[in-house]
Amino acid sequence: MPCLRSTASDSTSNRPLNFLDEPANKTQDRGFLRDQLLNVFFPAHDSSAIGISDVLFQLARHPDVWQRLRIEVLSIREPLSFELFKSMKYMQSVLDEGLRLYSPSGRTVRECFQDCVLPQSEGKAPISITRGMRIDTDWHAMQRDPHIWGQDADDFRPERWEKIKPQWEYIPFSGGPRICPAQPMVLTQYAYILVRLMREFERMENRDPEFAFVEEHRMTKQSKKGVKNPIVLAHGLLGFDELHLVGKLLPGVHYWRGITEALKANNMEVILTSVPPSASIEERAAKLSHDIEKKAHGQSVNIVAHSMGGLDARYMISRLKPPNVKVLSLTTVASPHRGSAFADYVFEQIGPENLPRLYRALQLMRVETGAFSQLTTRYMMKEFNPNTPDREGVKYFSYGAMATPPLWSAFRQPHRIVEVEEGPNDGLVSVASSRWGTYKGTLVDVSHLDLINWTNRLRWLIWEMTGNKRK
């Protein structure tokens, strides 16, 4: 294998440096380089999102703190900056208290490379540390020690920071030469999110019957409760929730395989829906509504929809308005909100004179046909979108995808057709057509089937059928 290296000439070129450049100049030890990468990855693993989520958990349960902090937030002016946030005394107290109680990284482990002696406070004997000894520091225990923080050490009380200035008793980002270099960025992110929320919302209400914070220790320490509202997964054209090719004798094929498991592993309640594979949007939306009402049991839900599933969800929310289904948000992934040029191409190739015969043949095979013409650009732009406005109170988000299919890919021809008419696409749906509501971003080198993990599934199937085994 080629070694990892960075030369002096590289450092003076226009090539952007990456994290491995500097350590690779000092050593070619792959174990050392891997450890350096992990040392960056572990603390960055969702820690900022977890930390601010834990602060919001407490603010929802302490409306007095929310109101006092909001008064401070409303008193500041643009532009927002690190220096401005640092000058907000109560903001800093709230963040410090949240990190004291729920620091995402609650410990450090170090190995002693040479014999040494650690001094203690006056009157106590020093501690002898020998080479090879491992030192495990538990910040969590120290930052909740009642001898340091008082008998209410387990309570969320930002006001305590108005009278104390701890040093090594409070180290959520470690300290000394090993202090986390991302500390200013993380605190700025926390403060920025709180400022934006408090400018938008007058109050935050806790609707969780369980008041206490329940911890879960994984790569980081986080709330065990996860997302409170169920996530509804809505499949696309010709989709399903679970497909049994030979009855119930063998395990079924899952449309959302791997995705469902990942969400459940993070303590999220997942609702799978199943609508008629190729029926009209109206019929699919009615079935979607029925499934959510039956399985959500009155809970508000967040919908994540792939491909045509996003159109079903939009129609249900906007036009059907089911009284027993409360949707908080809809996130569409590669949904053809403006139709697909490939659908236009297919109908043009079939020709209007041949379409009735084709539909009759499909209906004889019990294949519904209502969906196909509704995926054309004309139908979506001229009929569906003007008559399906977004519903007030529901948040709309979207993602797109783009890929360049290889020569042997079934997406090669559709991709070329869509690219000529609409630009970058995932093989069926363009990035431009995917945009709806707040656009969250474009997934690069991801095909329409990659989005639901099907490509990886097929690769492994072929791999195993040819006598290979997963390692």
C-alpha positions as CSV (number, residue, x, y, z in Angstrom):
1,M,0.0,0.0,0.0
2,P,1.2,3.5,-0.6
3,C,2.4,5.4,2.5
4,L,0.7,8.5,3.8
5,R,3.0,11.4,3.3
6,S,3.2,15.2,2.9
7,T,6.2,16.7,1.3
8,A,7.6,20.2,1.8
9,S,6.8,21.1,-1.8
10,D,3.2,20.1,-1.2
11,S,2.9,22.5,1.7
12,T,3.9,25.4,-0.4
13,S,1.5,24.6,-3.3
14,N,-2.1,25.5,-3.7
15,R,-3.2,22.1,-2.6
16,P,-5.3,22.3,0.6
17,L,-3.7,20.6,3.5
18,N,-5.6,17.9,5.3
19,F,-5.4,16.7,8.9
20,L,-2.9,13.9,8.1
21,D,-0.4,16.2,6.5
22,E,1.4,17.3,9.6
23,P,1.6,14.0,11.5
24,A,2.5,12.2,8.3
25,N,5.6,14.4,8.1
26,K,6.7,13.0,11.4
27,T,5.9,9.3,11.2
28,Q,4.7,6.6,8.8
29,D,3.3,4.5,11.7
30,R,-0.2,3.7,10.6
31,G,-1.3,2.8,14.1
32,F,-0.3,6.3,15.3
33,L,-1.9,8.0,12.4
34,R,-5.1,6.1,12.9
35,D,-5.1,7.0,16.6
36,Q,-4.8,10.7,15.7
37,L,-7.8,10.4,13.4
38,L,-9.9,8.7,16.0
39,N,-8.8,11.3,18.6
40,V,-10.5,13.9,16.4
41,F,-13.5,11.9,15.3
42,F,-14.6,10.7,18.8
43,P,-15.1,14.1,20.4
44,A,-16.7,15.5,17.2
45,H,-19.2,12.6,16.9
46,D,-22.5,14.6,17.3
47,S,-21.2,16.1,20.5
48,S,-22.3,19.7,19.6
49,A,-25.8,18.5,18.7
50,I,-26.0,16.4,21.8
51,G,-24.8,19.2,24.0
52,I,-27.3,21.9,22.8
53,S,-30.1,19.3,22.8
54,D,-29.4,18.7,26.5
55,V,-29.5,22.4,27.2
56,L,-32.8,22.7,25.4
57,F,-34.0,19.7,27.5
58,Q,-33.5,21.7,30.6
59,L,-34.8,25.0,29.3
60,A,-38.1,23.3,28.4
61,R,-38.4,22.3,32.0
62,H,-37.3,25.7,33.5
63,P,-39.5,28.4,31.9
64,D,-38.1,31.0,34.3
65,V,-34.6,30.4,32.9
66,W,-35.9,30.6,29.4
67,Q,-37.6,33.9,30.0
68,R,-34.6,35.5,31.7
69,L,-32.3,34.4,29.0
70,R,-34.7,35.6,26.3
71,I,-34.7,39.1,27.8
72,E,-30.9,39.1,27.5
73,V,-31.1,37.7,23.9
74,L,-33.7,40.4,22.8
75,S,-31.4,43.1,24.1
76,I,-28.5,42.4,21.7
77,R,-28.1,43.5,18.1
78,E,-26.5,42.2,15.0
79,P,-24.0,41.2,13.9
80,L,-23.8,38.1,16.0
81,S,-20.2,37.1,16.9
82,F,-18.2,35.1,19.3
83,E,-17.2,38.2,21.2
84,L,-20.8,39.3,21.5
85,F,-21.9,35.9,22.8
86,K,-19.1,35.9,25.3
87,S,-20.3,39.2,26.7
88,M,-23.7,37.7,27.4
89,K,-23.3,36.8,31.1
90,Y,-26.5,34.9,31.6
91,M,-26.0,33.0,28.3
92,Q,-22.6,31.9,29.5
93,S,-24.1,30.8,32.8
94,V,-26.8,28.7,31.1
95,L,-24.3,27.0,28.8
96,D,-21.8,26.4,31.6
97,E,-24.5,24.8,33.8
98,G,-25.7,22.6,30.9
99,L,-22.2,21.4,30.2
100,R,-21.5,20.9,33.9
101,L,-24.4,18.5,34.2
102,Y,-24.4,16.9,30.8
103,S,-21.0,17.2,29.2
104,P,-21.1,14.9,26.1
105,S,-17.6,13.7,26.8
106,G,-17.4,12.9,30.5
107,R,-14.0,11.4,30.9
108,T,-10.4,11.2,29.8
109,V,-8.0,8.2,29.8
110,R,-4.2,8.7,29.8
111,E,-1.3,6.3,30.0
112,C,1.8,7.3,31.9
113,F,5.0,7.0,29.7
114,Q,7.5,7.6,32.6
115,D,7.5,7.4,36.4
116,C,6.3,10.6,38.0
117,V,4.8,12.1,41.1
118,L,1.6,14.1,41.2
119,P,1.3,16.7,44.0
120,Q,-1.9,17.0,46.1
121,S,-3.2,19.8,48.2
122,E,-1.4,20.9,51.4
123,G,-1.4,18.2,54.1
124,K,-1.8,15.3,51.6
125,A,0.9,13.0,50.4
126,P,1.8,13.1,46.7
127,I,0.7,10.3,44.4
128,S,3.3,8.1,42.8
129,I,2.5,7.2,39.2
130,T,4.5,4.5,37.5
131,R,5.2,4.0,33.8
132,G,2.3,2.1,32.1
133,M,-0.3,3.1,34.7
134,R,-3.6,4.3,33.2
135,I,-5.2,7.4,34.6
136,D,-9.0,7.6,34.2
137,T,-10.5,11.0,35.0
138,D,-14.3,11.1,35.4
139,W,-15.4,14.7,34.8
140,H,-19.0,13.8,35.3
141,A,-18.5,12.8,38.9
142,M,-16.3,15.8,39.7
143,Q,-18.7,18.3,38.1
144,R,-21.6,17.0,40.2
145,D,-19.6,16.7,43.5
146,P,-21.7,18.3,46.2
147,H,-18.5,19.2,48.1
148,I,-17.6,21.5,45.2
149,W,-21.0,22.6,43.9
150,G,-23.2,22.4,46.9
151,Q,-26.1,20.1,47.9
152,D,-28.0,21.1,44.8
153,A,-25.2,19.9,42.5
154,D,-27.6,17.7,40.6
155,D,-30.0,20.6,39.9
156,F,-30.0,22.8,36.8
157,R,-29.4,26.3,38.3
158,P,-27.5,28.7,36.1
159,E,-27.6,31.3,38.8
160,R,-24.8,29.5,40.7
161,W,-22.3,30.8,38.1
162,E,-22.9,34.4,39.2
163,K,-21.0,33.7,42.4
164,I,-18.4,31.1,41.5
165,K,-15.4,30.9,39.1
166,P,-14.2,27.3,39.1
167,Q,-11.0,26.2,37.6
168,W,-10.0,22.6,37.4
169,E,-13.3,21.6,39.0
170,Y,-15.0,22.3,35.7
171,I,-13.3,21.0,32.5
172,P,-16.0,20.0,29.9
173,F,-13.4,20.7,27.2
174,S,-10.5,19.3,29.2
175,G,-7.7,21.8,30.0
176,G,-4.1,22.8,29.7
177,P,-2.2,22.0,26.5
178,R,-4.7,19.2,25.7
179,I,-7.8,21.5,25.9
180,C,-10.2,21.0,23.0
181,P,-9.3,23.4,20.2
182,A,-12.9,23.5,19.1
183,Q,-14.2,25.0,22.4
184,P,-14.8,28.6,21.0
185,M,-16.6,27.2,17.9
186,V,-18.8,24.8,20.0
187,L,-19.8,27.6,22.4
188,T,-20.5,29.9,19.5
189,Q,-22.7,27.3,17.9
190,Y,-24.7,26.8,21.2
191,A,-25.2,30.5,21.7
192,Y,-26.2,31.1,18.0
193,I,-28.8,28.4,18.1
194,L,-30.3,29.7,21.3
195,V,-30.4,33.3,20.1
196,R,-32.2,32.3,16.9
197,L,-34.7,30.2,18.8
198,M,-35.5,32.8,21.4
199,R,-35.9,35.5,18.8
200,E,-38.5,33.3,17.0
201,F,-40.3,31.7,20.0
202,E,-41.7,33.4,23.1
203,R,-41.6,30.2,25.2
204,M,-40.7,26.6,25.1
205,E,-43.1,24.0,26.6
206,N,-42.2,20.6,28.0
207,R,-44.8,18.0,26.9
208,D,-42.8,15.0,28.1
209,P,-44.5,13.4,31.1
210,E,-41.0,12.3,32.3
211,F,-39.3,15.3,33.9
212,A,-36.0,13.7,34.7
213,F,-33.0,13.4,32.3
214,V,-32.3,9.8,31.5
215,E,-28.7,9.2,30.4
216,E,-27.4,6.8,27.8
217,H,-23.7,6.1,27.4
218,R,-22.6,5.3,23.9
219,M,-19.7,7.0,22.1
220,T,-20.8,10.1,23.9
221,K,-23.2,10.6,26.8
222,Q,-26.6,11.7,25.6
223,S,-30.3,11.6,26.4
224,K,-31.8,8.1,26.2
225,K,-35.2,9.3,25.3
226,G,-34.4,10.3,21.7
227,V,-37.0,12.0,19.4
228,K,-40.3,12.3,21.1
229,N,-42.6,12.2,18.0
230,P,-42.7,9.1,15.8
231,I,-41.0,9.2,12.4
232,V,-43.2,8.1,9.5
233,L,-41.4,6.6,6.5
234,A,-43.3,7.0,3.2
235,H,-42.0,5.0,0.3
236,G,-41.9,5.9,-3.4
237,L,-43.3,4.6,-6.7
238,L,-43.5,0.8,-6.8
239,G,-42.5,0.7,-3.2
240,F,-43.6,-1.3,-0.1
241,D,-42.9,-1.7,3.5
242,E,-42.0,-5.4,3.4
243,L,-42.2,-7.7,0.4
244,H,-42.4,-11.5,0.6
245,L,-41.5,-13.1,-2.7
246,V,-42.2,-16.7,-1.6
247,G,-44.8,-16.3,1.1
248,K,-43.9,-16.1,4.8
249,L,-41.4,-19.0,4.7
250,L,-38.4,-16.7,4.1
251,P,-37.6,-13.3,5.5
252,G,-39.2,-10.4,3.6
253,V,-37.4,-7.7,1.7
254,H,-37.6,-4.3,3.4
255,Y,-37.8,-1.1,1.4
256,W,-36.2,0.9,4.3
257,R,-33.8,-1.9,5.4
258,G,-30.9,-0.5,7.5
259,I,-32.6,2.9,7.8
260,T,-35.3,1.7,10.1
261,E,-32.8,-0.2,12.2
262,A,-30.5,2.9,12.5
263,L,-33.4,5.1,13.6
264,K,-34.6,2.6,16.2
265,A,-31.1,2.2,17.5
266,N,-31.3,5.9,18.4
267,N,-34.4,5.4,20.4
268,M,-36.8,6.7,17.7
269,E,-40.2,5.3,17.2
270,V,-40.6,4.4,13.5
271,I,-43.9,4.0,11.7
272,L,-43.7,2.1,8.3
273,T,-46.5,2.8,5.9
274,S,-47.5,0.9,2.7
275,V,-49.5,2.6,-0.1
276,P,-50.6,1.1,-3.5
277,P,-47.4,0.9,-5.4
278,S,-48.5,2.6,-8.7
279,A,-51.9,4.1,-7.8
280,S,-52.6,7.8,-8.2
281,I,-51.3,10.3,-5.7
282,E,-54.9,10.7,-4.4
283,E,-55.3,7.0,-3.6
284,R,-51.8,6.7,-2.1
285,A,-52.3,9.8,0.1
286,A,-55.6,8.3,1.4
287,K,-53.8,5.1,2.4
288,L,-50.9,7.0,3.9
289,S,-53.4,8.9,6.1
290,H,-55.1,5.7,7.1
291,D,-51.8,4.0,8.1
292,I,-50.6,7.0,10.2
293,E,-53.9,7.3,12.0
294,K,-53.9,3.6,12.8
295,K,-50.3,3.4,14.0
296,A,-49.6,6.8,15.5
297,H,-52.4,6.5,18.1
298,G,-53.0,10.3,18.2
299,Q,-49.3,11.3,18.4
300,S,-48.0,14.1,16.2
301,V,-45.5,12.8,13.6
302,N,-42.6,13.8,11.4
303,I,-42.7,12.3,7.9
304,V,-39.6,11.4,5.9
305,A,-40.6,10.5,2.3
306,H,-38.6,9.1,-0.5
307,S,-39.4,9.9,-4.2
308,M,-43.1,9.9,-4.9
309,G,-43.8,9.4,-1.2
310,G,-43.2,13.1,-0.8
311,L,-46.0,14.0,-3.2
312,D,-48.4,11.6,-1.4
313,A,-47.5,13.3,1.9
314,R,-47.9,16.8,0.5
315,Y,-51.4,15.9,-0.9
316,M,-52.5,14.3,2.4
317,I,-51.3,17.4,4.4
318,S,-52.7,20.0,2.1
319,R,-55.8,18.6,0.5
320,L,-57.1,15.7,2.7
321,K,-56.3,17.4,6.0
322,P,-57.2,14.3,8.0
323,P,-58.5,15.4,11.4
324,N,-56.8,12.6,13.4
325,V,-53.3,13.0,11.8
326,K,-51.1,15.8,13.1
327,V,-48.0,16.4,11.0
328,L,-45.2,18.5,12.5
329,S,-42.8,18.3,9.5
330,L,-42.3,16.7,6.1
331,T,-38.8,15.9,4.8
332,T,-38.7,14.8,1.2
333,V,-35.7,13.0,-0.3
334,A,-35.4,13.2,-4.1
335,S,-39.1,13.8,-4.5
336,P,-40.0,15.0,-8.0
337,H,-41.9,18.2,-6.9
338,R,-41.7,19.5,-10.5
339,G,-42.0,16.2,-12.2
340,S,-39.3,14.3,-14.1
341,A,-38.1,14.7,-17.6
342,F,-37.7,11.0,-17.8
343,A,-41.4,10.5,-17.3
344,D,-42.0,13.0,-20.1
345,Y,-39.6,11.0,-22.3
346,V,-41.4,7.7,-21.6
347,F,-44.8,9.1,-22.5
348,E,-43.5,10.6,-25.6
349,Q,-41.9,7.3,-26.7
350,I,-45.1,5.4,-26.0
351,G,-47.3,7.9,-27.9
352,P,-50.8,8.9,-27.0
353,E,-52.3,6.3,-29.5
354,N,-50.6,3.4,-27.7
355,L,-51.2,4.5,-24.2
356,P,-54.8,3.1,-23.7
357,R,-53.7,-0.4,-24.9
358,L,-50.7,-0.3,-22.5
359,Y,-52.9,0.7,-19.6
360,R,-55.4,-2.0,-20.3
361,A,-52.6,-4.6,-20.4
362,L,-51.2,-3.4,-17.1
363,Q,-54.6,-3.4,-15.5
364,L,-55.1,-7.1,-16.6
365,M,-52.0,-7.8,-14.7
366,R,-53.5,-5.9,-11.7
367,V,-51.0,-3.1,-12.0
368,E,-52.5,0.3,-11.1
369,T,-51.6,3.1,-13.5
370,G,-52.7,6.3,-11.9
371,A,-49.2,7.3,-10.8
372,F,-47.4,7.4,-14.0
373,S,-48.8,10.4,-15.8
374,Q,-48.7,12.4,-12.5
375,L,-44.9,12.3,-12.5
376,T,-44.6,14.3,-15.7
377,T,-43.4,17.9,-15.5
378,R,-46.6,19.3,-17.0
379,Y,-48.9,17.6,-14.5
380,M,-46.7,18.7,-11.5
381,M,-46.2,22.2,-12.6
382,K,-49.6,23.0,-14.1
383,E,-52.0,21.0,-11.9
384,F,-50.5,19.5,-8.7
385,N,-48.4,22.3,-7.3
386,P,-50.9,25.2,-7.9
387,N,-53.6,23.2,-6.2
388,T,-51.5,21.8,-3.3
389,P,-50.1,24.7,-1.2
390,D,-48.1,24.1,1.9
391,R,-50.1,24.0,5.1
392,E,-49.4,26.5,7.7
393,G,-47.9,25.1,10.8
394,V,-46.1,22.3,9.0
395,K,-42.3,22.6,8.4
396,Y,-41.2,21.5,4.9
397,F,-37.6,20.3,4.3
398,S,-36.0,18.6,1.3
399,Y,-32.8,16.9,0.1
400,G,-31.7,16.2,-3.5
401,A,-29.1,13.9,-4.9
402,M,-26.8,13.7,-7.9
403,A,-24.6,10.9,-9.3
404,T,-22.9,9.9,-12.5
405,P,-24.0,6.3,-13.2
406,P,-21.4,3.9,-14.6
407,L,-21.9,2.5,-18.2
408,W,-23.6,-0.7,-16.9
409,S,-26.0,1.1,-14.6
410,A,-29.8,1.0,-15.3
411,F,-29.8,4.7,-14.5
412,R,-27.4,5.6,-17.3
413,Q,-30.1,6.4,-19.9
414,P,-32.6,8.1,-17.6
415,H,-29.7,10.2,-16.1
416,R,-28.7,11.4,-19.5
417,I,-32.3,12.4,-20.4
418,V,-32.9,14.2,-17.2
419,E,-29.5,15.9,-17.3
420,V,-30.2,17.5,-20.7
421,E,-33.5,18.9,-19.6
422,E,-33.0,19.6,-15.9
423,G,-29.3,19.4,-15.0
424,P,-27.7,17.3,-12.2
425,N,-29.8,14.4,-11.0
426,D,-29.7,11.0,-9.3
427,G,-30.7,9.0,-12.3
428,L,-34.5,9.8,-12.1
429,V,-35.1,13.0,-10.2
430,S,-33.1,16.3,-10.7
431,V,-31.7,18.4,-7.9
432,A,-33.9,21.3,-9.1
433,S,-37.1,19.2,-8.9
434,S,-36.1,17.9,-5.5
435,R,-36.2,21.4,-3.9
436,W,-39.2,22.1,-1.7
437,G,-39.5,24.1,1.5
438,T,-36.1,24.6,3.2
439,Y,-33.6,22.9,1.1
440,K,-31.1,21.1,3.3
441,G,-28.5,20.0,0.7
442,T,-27.5,17.8,-2.2
443,L,-26.1,14.3,-1.6
444,V,-23.2,13.8,-4.0
445,D,-22.4,10.5,-5.8
446,V,-25.7,9.0,-4.6
447,S,-28.2,7.5,-7.0
448,H,-32.0,7.2,-6.5
449,L,-31.6,3.7,-5.1
450,D,-28.6,4.6,-3.0
451,L,-30.8,6.9,-1.0
452,I,-32.7,3.9,0.5
453,N,-29.6,1.7,0.7
454,W,-30.7,-0.6,-2.1
455,T,-27.5,-0.4,-4.1
456,N,-25.4,-1.6,-1.2
457,R,-27.9,-4.4,-0.7
458,L,-27.7,-5.6,-4.3
459,R,-23.9,-5.4,-4.3
460,W,-23.7,-7.6,-1.2
461,L,-26.2,-10.0,-2.7
462,I,-24.1,-10.4,-5.9
463,W,-20.9,-10.7,-3.8
464,E,-22.3,-13.5,-1.7
465,M,-23.9,-15.3,-4.7
466,T,-20.4,-15.5,-6.2
467,G,-19.1,-17.4,-3.2
468,N,-17.7,-14.5,-1.2
469,K,-18.3,-13.8,2.4
470,R,-18.7,-10.6,4.4
471,K,-15.7,-9.8,6.6
